[in-house]
Amino acid sequence: MTAATFAQHHAERTMVPVAPPEPDLTPAEMIRRAEGMLTTLRERQADVEKAGNISSETCRTMIDAGFYRVIQPRAFGGYGFDLSTYVRLVTAIARGCPETAWVLSLVLGHVHQLASFPLEAQREAYGATGDFRAPEVAAPQGRGVAVPGGYRVSGAWDYASGCAHATHILLTFSTDDAQMGGQPMRMGLFHRDDYEIVRNWNVIGMQGTGSDRVVMSDVFVPIHRAKPYPPLNPQLPAEIYNNSPLFHGPARPFIVTESASVIVGAAEGALDLYEESFHARKAVGPAGAPRQELSEYQFNFGRCRALVDTARAALLQTAADYMEIAEETRATGMPCSEDTTRRLTLVILQSIHLAHEAVDIIFRTAGSSASKKDSPLGRCWRNVGVLRGHLAHQSDSAAINYGRTHFGLPAVGIS
């Protein structure tokens, strides 16, 4: 970005406060809109997978419905709803299309990361309308060279989910001016004009998330848009966040909730497909009866129903607990303890375990037709399998580190 271009963006994006598009919109109405997209999302799944991205039409529908603003502060044009509403929204979309939900969940969730940037950067990002959609790549795949007033950044960042539908992007880069004992990296807030997309996302599941590579060369980012990363004791601007308790909650449980919501919603969608298959097909063999009349399928459906409902209940309860903890931090200034943070995360990871188990049972008992490349149920199984292997979802290492830190030992690895 040239100095002139940056000045233009700065001028365009500094107006606050911003009213939300529908000041009287309720959480119930937002969820109703998401549930109303179920059939359309299911119909578009194959096209999403083939294209490697969600469509501009789908993204526009979610923008117009207010989905990307679900937890965004009201002072910046958002609705400021709680984490439980966020979970219900994302799971409803994932029930119809996990790839669409992944883009939505992460892109909207990064307002949590934006909150710890300087207020000037936040004002510029939200601008006059509050339209902010930002992928994030936390791995430092770029390099920043210190110059007067900021950094000149170059690099290539993979796994930029939703980058084609963004207004901005959050990218981490190493620096050449890190202070002894200080943070060795910074996270920059960049405009959509700053990067190009290289199509390199080619996987067996979640192909439709557009998690491609973004590249930039010698792009200037001012110092107020390049926060130390990870931030140490970030101070949220009181005039904005005193009425937004969600942003005072711990980062790790929130981040894992982003993806867990997708997996739990996908499991709900898989159970829908499983039930539909009962009515569409009869069992092969002497019985020849409809599947819903056979005890084997009744048993499998019942245990999967329990797994999915328990996963959803655990996720929603943890979201409610998170809001209580966040409100206490907002009121007292005392951050959530590491022990509590890790316990919350373990429950969220357990909900992923349960949802994945349900989808696996469904796939292996649905019959060989689920293995067809164009099978919606097979697609769901591939999607959830890919998500289950995400680095953030490694519950064994998370459990080990909870035990270690609980008993006064240092954590090991990255979980």
C-alpha positions as CSV (number, residue, x, y, z in Angstrom):
1,M,0.0,0.0,0.0
2,T,1.4,3.4,-0.9
3,A,1.3,6.3,1.5
4,A,-1.4,8.0,-0.6
5,T,-3.5,4.8,-0.7
6,F,-3.1,4.4,3.1
7,A,-4.1,8.0,3.7
8,Q,-7.3,7.4,1.6
9,H,-8.2,4.3,3.5
10,H,-7.5,6.2,6.7
11,A,-9.8,9.0,5.7
12,E,-12.6,6.6,4.7
13,R,-12.5,4.4,7.8
14,T,-12.3,6.6,10.9
15,M,-16.0,7.5,11.6
16,V,-17.5,6.3,15.0
17,P,-19.9,5.4,16.4
18,V,-21.6,3.4,13.8
19,A,-25.2,2.2,14.1
20,P,-25.9,-1.4,13.2
21,P,-28.0,-1.9,10.0
22,E,-31.0,-3.2,12.0
23,P,-30.9,-1.7,15.5
24,D,-33.8,-3.9,16.7
25,L,-32.5,-7.2,15.4
26,T,-32.8,-9.9,18.0
27,P,-30.7,-13.1,18.5
28,A,-33.9,-15.2,17.8
29,E,-34.4,-13.5,14.5
30,M,-30.8,-13.9,13.5
31,I,-30.9,-17.7,14.3
32,R,-34.2,-18.0,12.4
33,R,-32.5,-16.5,9.3
34,A,-29.7,-19.0,9.6
35,E,-32.0,-21.9,9.9
36,G,-34.0,-20.7,6.9
37,M,-30.9,-21.1,4.7
38,L,-30.6,-24.9,5.5
39,T,-32.1,-26.2,2.2
40,T,-30.2,-23.7,0.0
41,L,-26.9,-24.4,1.7
42,R,-27.4,-28.2,1.3
43,E,-28.2,-27.7,-2.4
44,R,-25.1,-25.7,-2.9
45,Q,-22.7,-28.0,-1.2
46,A,-21.4,-29.8,-4.3
47,D,-20.8,-26.5,-6.1
48,V,-18.9,-25.1,-3.1
49,E,-16.7,-28.1,-3.0
50,K,-16.1,-28.0,-6.7
51,A,-15.4,-24.3,-6.8
52,G,-13.1,-24.5,-3.7
53,N,-14.9,-21.6,-2.2
54,I,-18.3,-20.4,-1.0
55,S,-20.1,-18.3,-3.6
56,S,-20.3,-14.5,-3.6
57,E,-24.1,-14.9,-3.5
58,T,-24.0,-16.9,-0.3
59,C,-21.5,-14.5,1.3
60,R,-23.8,-11.6,0.3
61,T,-26.8,-13.3,1.9
62,M,-24.9,-13.7,5.2
63,I,-23.7,-10.1,5.1
64,D,-27.3,-8.8,4.5
65,A,-28.6,-11.1,7.3
66,G,-26.1,-9.5,9.7
67,F,-24.3,-12.7,10.5
68,Y,-20.8,-11.3,10.3
69,R,-21.8,-8.7,12.9
70,V,-23.2,-11.1,15.5
71,I,-20.6,-10.4,18.2
72,Q,-19.2,-7.2,16.8
73,P,-19.4,-4.3,19.3
74,R,-22.5,-2.1,18.8
75,A,-20.3,1.0,18.9
76,F,-18.7,-0.3,15.6
77,G,-22.0,-1.2,13.9
78,G,-22.4,-4.7,15.3
79,Y,-25.1,-6.4,17.3
80,G,-23.0,-7.3,20.4
81,F,-24.8,-10.6,21.0
82,D,-23.3,-13.2,23.4
83,L,-21.2,-16.3,22.7
84,S,-24.2,-18.6,22.9
85,T,-25.9,-16.8,20.0
86,Y,-22.7,-17.1,18.0
87,V,-22.6,-20.9,18.6
88,R,-26.2,-21.2,17.6
89,L,-25.7,-19.2,14.5
90,V,-22.6,-21.1,13.3
91,T,-24.0,-24.5,14.1
92,A,-27.2,-23.7,12.1
93,I,-25.1,-22.8,9.1
94,A,-22.9,-25.8,9.5
95,R,-25.9,-28.1,9.5
96,G,-26.4,-27.0,5.9
97,C,-22.8,-26.6,4.8
98,P,-19.7,-27.0,7.0
99,E,-17.5,-25.1,4.6
100,T,-19.7,-22.1,4.5
101,A,-19.9,-22.2,8.3
102,W,-16.1,-22.4,8.6
103,V,-15.7,-19.2,6.5
104,L,-18.4,-17.4,8.5
105,S,-17.2,-18.6,11.9
106,L,-13.6,-17.6,11.5
107,V,-14.0,-14.5,9.5
108,L,-16.5,-13.0,11.9
109,G,-14.7,-14.4,15.0
110,H,-11.6,-12.3,14.3
111,V,-13.2,-9.2,15.7
112,H,-12.1,-10.8,19.0
113,Q,-8.5,-10.5,17.8
114,L,-9.1,-6.9,16.5
115,A,-10.2,-5.8,19.9
116,S,-6.7,-5.8,21.2
117,F,-5.4,-3.5,18.5
118,P,-5.1,0.2,19.2
119,L,-8.4,2.1,19.0
120,E,-7.2,4.0,16.0
121,A,-6.7,0.8,14.0
122,Q,-10.1,-0.5,15.0
123,R,-11.8,2.7,13.9
124,E,-10.0,2.5,10.5
125,A,-11.0,-1.2,10.2
126,Y,-14.7,-0.8,10.9
127,G,-14.9,2.5,9.1
128,A,-18.1,4.4,8.4
129,T,-20.3,1.3,8.0
130,G,-18.9,-1.4,10.3
131,D,-18.4,-3.8,7.4
132,F,-15.4,-5.8,8.6
133,R,-14.6,-9.4,7.5
134,A,-11.0,-10.6,8.2
135,P,-9.3,-13.9,7.8
136,E,-6.3,-14.5,10.1
137,V,-3.0,-16.4,9.8
138,A,-1.3,-16.6,13.1
139,A,1.8,-18.5,11.9
140,P,4.6,-15.9,11.1
141,Q,5.1,-16.6,7.4
142,G,6.2,-13.1,6.6
143,R,8.9,-10.6,7.4
144,G,8.6,-7.0,8.5
145,V,11.4,-4.5,8.1
146,A,11.1,-1.5,10.4
147,V,10.8,1.9,8.7
148,P,9.8,5.3,10.1
149,G,6.2,5.0,11.4
150,G,5.8,1.2,10.9
151,Y,6.9,-1.8,8.9
152,R,7.3,-2.8,5.3
153,V,6.0,-6.4,5.1
154,S,6.5,-9.2,2.6
155,G,5.6,-12.8,2.7
156,A,3.3,-15.7,1.7
157,W,0.8,-17.0,4.2
158,D,-1.1,-20.3,3.8
159,Y,-4.5,-21.4,5.2
160,A,-6.1,-17.9,4.8
161,S,-9.7,-19.2,5.1
162,G,-12.2,-16.7,3.6
163,C,-9.6,-14.5,2.0
164,A,-11.6,-14.1,-1.2
165,H,-14.6,-12.6,0.7
166,A,-12.6,-10.3,3.1
167,T,-12.4,-6.6,3.7
168,H,-9.2,-7.0,5.6
169,I,-6.8,-9.6,6.8
170,L,-4.8,-10.2,10.0
171,L,-1.3,-11.6,9.3
172,T,1.6,-12.4,11.6
173,F,5.2,-11.5,10.7
174,S,8.6,-11.6,12.3
175,T,10.4,-8.3,12.7
176,D,14.0,-7.1,12.6
177,D,13.6,-4.7,15.6
178,A,12.3,-7.0,18.4
179,Q,13.5,-5.8,21.8
180,M,15.4,-8.1,24.1
181,G,12.7,-9.9,26.2
182,G,9.9,-8.4,24.0
183,Q,7.6,-10.1,21.6
184,P,9.5,-11.4,18.5
185,M,6.5,-11.0,16.2
186,R,3.7,-8.6,15.2
187,M,0.3,-9.1,13.8
188,G,-0.6,-6.7,11.1
189,L,-4.0,-5.4,10.1
190,F,-4.0,-5.2,6.3
191,H,-6.6,-4.0,3.7
192,R,-7.9,-6.4,1.1
193,D,-6.1,-4.4,-1.6
194,D,-2.8,-5.3,0.0
195,Y,-2.6,-9.0,-0.9
196,E,-3.1,-11.3,-3.8
197,I,-4.5,-14.8,-3.6
198,V,-2.7,-17.9,-4.9
199,R,-5.0,-20.9,-5.3
200,N,-3.2,-23.7,-3.6
201,W,-6.0,-25.3,-1.3
202,N,-6.4,-28.9,-2.4
203,V,-7.6,-31.3,0.3
204,I,-9.9,-34.2,0.7
205,G,-12.4,-32.3,3.0
206,M,-13.3,-28.7,3.7
207,Q,-12.3,-28.0,0.1
208,G,-14.9,-25.2,-0.2
209,T,-13.4,-22.9,2.4
210,G,-11.0,-21.1,0.0
211,S,-8.2,-21.5,2.5
212,D,-5.7,-20.4,-0.1
213,R,-2.3,-18.6,0.1
214,V,-2.1,-14.9,0.3
215,V,1.0,-13.0,-0.8
216,M,2.2,-9.5,-0.4
217,S,5.4,-7.6,-1.3
218,D,6.8,-4.6,0.5
219,V,3.5,-3.4,1.9
220,F,3.6,-0.6,4.4
221,V,1.7,-1.1,7.7
222,P,1.7,1.7,10.3
223,I,2.7,0.9,13.8
224,H,-0.8,1.3,15.2
225,R,-1.9,-1.5,12.9
226,A,0.9,-3.9,13.8
227,K,0.4,-5.0,17.4
228,P,3.0,-7.2,19.3
229,Y,2.0,-10.8,19.0
230,P,1.0,-12.6,21.0
231,P,-0.2,-9.6,22.9
232,L,0.8,-9.4,26.6
233,N,-1.9,-8.1,28.9
234,P,-3.8,-6.3,26.1
235,Q,-5.8,-3.3,27.3
236,L,-9.2,-3.0,25.6
237,P,-10.4,0.6,25.0
238,A,-12.9,1.2,27.9
239,E,-15.2,3.5,25.9
240,I,-15.9,0.7,23.5
241,Y,-15.6,-2.5,25.5
242,N,-17.0,-1.7,28.9
243,N,-20.4,-2.8,27.4
244,S,-19.0,-5.8,25.5
245,P,-18.0,-8.4,28.1
246,L,-17.4,-11.2,25.5
247,F,-14.1,-9.5,24.5
248,H,-12.8,-9.7,28.1
249,G,-12.8,-13.5,28.0
250,P,-9.8,-15.7,27.5
251,A,-8.6,-16.2,23.9
252,R,-8.0,-20.0,23.7
253,P,-11.5,-21.2,24.5
254,F,-13.0,-18.6,22.1
255,I,-10.7,-19.7,19.3
256,V,-11.6,-23.4,19.8
257,T,-15.3,-22.5,20.0
258,E,-15.0,-21.0,16.5
259,S,-14.2,-24.4,15.0
260,A,-16.1,-26.6,17.4
261,S,-19.3,-24.9,16.4
262,V,-18.7,-25.9,12.9
263,I,-18.1,-29.6,13.8
264,V,-21.1,-29.9,16.0
265,G,-23.3,-28.3,13.4
266,A,-21.9,-30.6,10.7
267,A,-22.7,-33.6,12.9
268,E,-26.3,-32.4,13.2
269,G,-26.4,-32.2,9.4
270,A,-25.0,-35.7,9.1
271,L,-27.7,-37.0,11.4
272,D,-30.3,-35.4,9.2
273,L,-28.9,-37.2,6.2
274,Y,-28.8,-40.5,8.1
275,E,-32.4,-40.2,9.1
276,E,-33.4,-39.4,5.5
277,S,-31.6,-42.5,4.3
278,F,-33.7,-44.7,6.5
279,H,-36.8,-43.6,4.6
280,A,-35.2,-43.8,1.2
281,R,-33.6,-47.3,1.5
282,K,-34.6,-50.7,2.8
283,A,-32.1,-53.1,4.4
284,V,-30.4,-55.6,2.2
285,G,-31.1,-59.2,3.3
286,P,-33.9,-61.5,4.4
287,A,-35.7,-58.9,6.4
288,G,-36.0,-56.4,3.6
289,A,-37.7,-54.0,6.0
290,P,-37.4,-50.2,6.1
291,R,-34.3,-49.2,8.1
292,Q,-36.3,-47.3,10.7
293,E,-38.0,-50.6,11.6
294,L,-34.8,-52.5,12.3
295,S,-33.3,-52.4,15.8
296,E,-29.7,-52.0,14.5
297,Y,-30.5,-48.7,12.8
298,Q,-32.7,-47.6,15.7
299,F,-29.8,-48.2,18.0
300,N,-27.3,-46.4,15.9
301,F,-29.6,-43.4,15.4
302,G,-30.4,-43.2,19.1
303,R,-26.7,-43.2,20.2
304,C,-25.8,-40.7,17.5
305,R,-28.6,-38.5,18.6
306,A,-27.3,-38.6,22.1
307,L,-23.7,-37.9,21.0
308,V,-24.7,-34.9,18.9
309,D,-27.1,-33.5,21.5
310,T,-24.5,-33.9,24.3
311,A,-21.9,-32.2,22.2
312,R,-24.2,-29.3,21.5
313,A,-25.2,-29.0,25.2
314,A,-21.6,-29.0,26.3
315,L,-20.7,-26.3,23.8
316,L,-23.6,-24.1,24.7
317,Q,-23.0,-24.5,28.4
318,T,-19.3,-23.6,28.0
319,A,-20.4,-20.6,26.0
320,A,-22.6,-19.5,28.9
321,D,-19.8,-20.2,31.4
322,Y,-17.4,-18.2,29.2
323,M,-19.7,-15.1,29.3
324,E,-19.9,-15.3,33.1
325,I,-16.1,-15.4,33.3
326,A,-15.7,-12.6,30.8
327,E,-18.2,-10.4,32.7
328,E,-16.3,-11.0,35.9
329,T,-13.0,-10.0,34.2
330,R,-14.7,-6.9,32.8
331,A,-16.1,-5.9,36.2
332,T,-13.0,-6.7,38.3
333,G,-10.1,-6.4,35.9
334,M,-8.9,-9.9,37.0
335,P,-8.2,-12.1,34.0
336,C,-9.4,-15.7,33.9
337,S,-6.9,-18.1,35.5
338,E,-4.9,-20.5,33.3
339,D,-6.5,-23.5,35.1
340,T,-10.0,-22.3,34.2
341,T,-9.0,-21.4,30.7
342,R,-7.7,-24.9,30.1
343,R,-10.7,-26.5,31.7
344,L,-13.1,-24.6,29.4
345,T,-11.0,-25.6,26.4
346,L,-11.1,-29.3,27.4
347,V,-14.9,-29.3,27.5
348,I,-15.0,-27.7,24.1
349,L,-12.6,-30.3,22.7
350,Q,-14.7,-33.0,24.3
351,S,-17.7,-31.7,22.3
352,I,-15.6,-32.1,19.1
353,H,-14.8,-35.7,20.2
354,L,-18.5,-36.5,20.6
355,A,-19.6,-35.0,17.3
356,H,-16.8,-36.7,15.4
357,E,-17.7,-40.1,17.0
358,A,-21.3,-39.6,15.8
359,V,-20.3,-38.8,12.2
360,D,-18.0,-41.8,12.1
361,I,-20.7,-44.1,13.3
362,I,-23.2,-42.7,10.8
363,F,-20.7,-43.1,7.9
364,R,-19.7,-46.6,8.6
365,T,-23.3,-47.8,9.1
366,A,-25.0,-45.9,6.3
367,G,-23.8,-48.3,3.6
368,S,-21.4,-48.1,0.7
369,S,-23.4,-45.5,-1.1
370,A,-22.1,-42.9,1.4
371,S,-18.6,-43.5,-0.1
372,K,-19.5,-42.2,-3.5
373,K,-17.6,-39.0,-4.4
374,D,-20.8,-37.0,-4.8
375,S,-22.5,-38.4,-1.6
376,P,-23.6,-35.6,0.8
377,L,-23.0,-37.9,3.7
378,G,-19.5,-38.9,2.5
379,R,-18.7,-35.2,2.0
380,C,-19.8,-34.5,5.6
381,W,-17.6,-37.3,6.9
382,R,-14.6,-36.0,4.9
383,N,-15.2,-32.5,6.2
384,V,-15.4,-33.5,9.8
385,G,-12.4,-35.8,9.5
386,V,-10.3,-33.0,8.2
387,L,-11.5,-30.7,10.9
388,R,-10.8,-33.3,13.6
389,G,-7.2,-33.4,12.6
390,H,-6.7,-29.6,13.0
391,L,-3.8,-28.7,15.3
392,A,-6.0,-26.8,17.6
393,H,-8.2,-29.9,18.2
394,Q,-5.5,-32.2,19.7
395,S,-7.3,-33.0,22.9
396,D,-4.6,-35.5,24.2
397,S,-1.9,-32.9,24.4
398,A,-4.4,-30.4,25.8
399,A,-5.3,-32.8,28.6
400,I,-1.7,-33.5,29.3
401,N,-1.0,-29.8,29.6
402,Y,-4.0,-29.2,31.8
403,G,-2.7,-31.9,34.2
404,R,0.8,-30.4,34.1
405,T,-0.2,-26.8,34.7
406,H,-2.7,-27.8,37.4
407,F,0.0,-29.5,39.3
408,G,2.5,-26.7,38.9
409,L,4.5,-28.0,36.0
410,P,5.2,-26.1,32.7
411,A,3.2,-26.9,29.6
412,V,4.9,-28.7,26.8
413,G,4.4,-28.4,23.1
414,I,1.9,-25.9,21.7
415,S,-1.5,-27.0,23.2
